[in-house]
Amino acid sequence: MTAERFVTDYLAQGLRARQLLIGDDFRFGARRTGDFALLAEMDVIIICVPTPLTAHRDPDLSYVTATAEEIARHISPATLVVLESTTYPGTTVEVVAPILKGSGLRLGADVFIGFSPEREDPGNASYRTATIPKIVAGEGPQAGRLVEAFYGRVVEQIVPVSSSNTTQDWGKRICGKGAITSVIHFSMAALPLNSP
């Protein structure tokens, strides 16, 4: 499938989502595996790995880079890759994108990237993954539409913003303080981020 057809098909018909895992909620024939070779069959790849703090209190991106390197070895054209790991603004563009470029595929033409902060509300029985509003962004207009189309199929409310840097910046400011932030406040804070 060409990248152009990938975008057209996904936006016109919705995501096929052949393989999808959301938390422990298996949908669309998803399965857990440690076999990175299966990434070649995926339409959407979500990176959600730990980013513990280093001794200098910076995020340790070793899991992110190792995962991106494995993805680059196995990725096929017409794939959306979304980073969900908690990290600093710029990680998607400055760390993940250059690694994926090493695959030989063109970002924004063959492979599309985006960011959406991992969202949880531990201990709150009223919310589950699908009911927590999800802030999303893609790098470039096509990636943005694909990220919105993907998450629009799996969560009830998406909050699109202009870029992954904006998403990471606000996600870190609002949710990265170690306190559980109200989903409503987070969603309301994200609304003005779309203005030019």
PyMOL commands that set and color helices and strands:
alter all, ss='L'
color gray80, all
select helices_A, chain A and resi 3-13+36-41+62-74+91-101+129-131+141-154+164-175+183-194
alter helices_A, ss='H'
color red, helices_A
select strands_A, chain A and resi 20-22+25-27+44-47+79-83+111-115+134-138+158-160
alter strands_A, ss='S'
color yellow, strands_A
deselect
rebuild
show_as cartoon
